[in-house]
């Protein structure tokens, strides 16, 4: 997981370990619940076999506060995995 993440960061890597080999999954994404409770789906790629990585853009993780993140993966066999939830605090910025 990244260190300090701010709302206006771009290019920060958000990496979650699923504990499961994701290389054969047909879909890998990160599901995120923002501080107001809304659910967002973040694009992710597989890195280091078991990890899902999202590259933060200006329009993702763009609300200050505590977020809950979870890896979601689906395989062609129909197997569906939702990883453990992890918390990430997104900090505000004087520029936002």
C-alpha positions as CSV (number, residue, x, y, z in Angstrom):
1,X,0.0,0.0,0.0
2,X,1.2,3.5,-0.7
3,X,2.3,5.8,2.2
4,X,0.6,9.2,2.4
5,X,-2.0,9.7,-0.4
6,X,-3.6,13.0,-1.1
7,X,-6.7,13.8,-3.1
8,X,-4.8,15.6,-5.9
9,X,-2.0,12.9,-6.3
10,X,-1.6,11.5,-9.8
11,X,0.5,8.5,-10.5
12,X,0.6,7.2,-6.9
13,X,0.6,3.3,-6.8
14,X,-2.1,1.7,-4.7
15,X,-1.2,-2.0,-4.3
16,X,-3.3,-4.6,-2.5
17,X,-2.2,-8.2,-1.9
18,X,-5.0,-10.8,-2.4
19,X,-3.0,-13.7,-1.2
20,X,-4.1,-15.6,-4.3
21,X,-2.5,-16.0,-7.7
22,X,-4.3,-13.5,-9.9
23,X,-2.4,-14.1,-13.2
24,X,-5.1,-16.2,-14.8
25,X,-8.0,-14.0,-13.7
26,X,-10.1,-12.5,-16.5
27,X,-11.1,-9.5,-14.4
28,X,-9.0,-7.8,-11.7
29,X,-10.2,-4.5,-10.1
30,X,-10.2,-2.7,-6.8
31,X,-13.6,-1.9,-5.2
32,X,-13.5,1.2,-3.1
33,X,-16.0,2.6,-0.6
34,X,-15.5,6.4,-0.2
35,X,-16.1,8.3,3.0
36,X,-19.8,9.0,2.2
37,X,-20.4,5.2,1.5
38,X,-20.6,5.3,-2.3
39,X,-18.9,2.4,-4.1
40,X,-16.4,3.0,-6.9
41,X,-14.6,0.5,-9.1
42,X,-10.9,1.2,-9.8
43,X,-9.0,-0.3,-12.7
44,X,-6.2,-2.5,-11.6
45,X,-3.4,-4.6,-13.1
46,X,-1.8,-7.7,-11.7
47,X,1.7,-7.3,-10.3
48,X,3.9,-9.7,-8.3
49,X,1.4,-12.6,-9.0
50,X,-1.0,-11.9,-6.1
51,X,-1.3,-8.2,-6.0
52,X,-3.7,-5.8,-7.7
53,X,-2.3,-2.4,-8.5
54,X,-4.2,0.8,-9.3
55,X,-2.4,3.9,-10.6
56,X,-4.1,6.9,-9.0
57,X,-5.5,9.4,-11.4
58,X,-6.9,12.9,-10.7
59,X,-10.5,11.5,-10.6
60,X,-9.9,8.5,-8.4
61,X,-9.7,8.4,-4.6
62,X,-10.5,12.2,-4.8
63,X,-12.4,12.7,-1.6
64,X,-10.5,13.3,1.7
65,X,-11.3,10.8,4.5
66,X,-11.2,7.1,5.3
67,X,-11.7,4.7,2.3
68,X,-12.2,0.9,2.4
69,X,-10.5,-1.0,-0.5
70,X,-10.9,-4.6,-1.6
71,X,-9.5,-6.6,-4.5
72,X,-12.1,-8.2,-6.7
73,X,-11.2,-10.9,-9.3
74,X,-13.1,-13.2,-11.6
75,X,-11.8,-16.2,-13.5
76,X,-13.2,-17.7,-16.7
77,X,-14.3,-20.7,-14.6
78,X,-16.8,-18.5,-12.8
79,X,-14.7,-18.4,-9.6
80,X,-15.2,-15.0,-8.0
81,X,-12.9,-13.6,-5.3
82,X,-13.4,-10.6,-3.0
83,X,-10.3,-10.0,-0.9
84,X,-10.1,-8.7,2.6
85,X,-11.1,-5.0,3.2
86,X,-8.3,-2.6,4.0
87,X,-8.5,1.0,5.1
88,X,-6.7,3.8,3.4
89,X,-6.9,7.4,4.6
90,X,-6.8,10.0,1.7
91,X,-5.6,13.4,2.9
92,X,-6.7,16.7,1.7
93,X,-4.5,19.2,0.0
94,X,-4.1,23.0,0.1
95,X,-4.5,23.0,-3.6
96,X,-8.0,21.3,-3.5
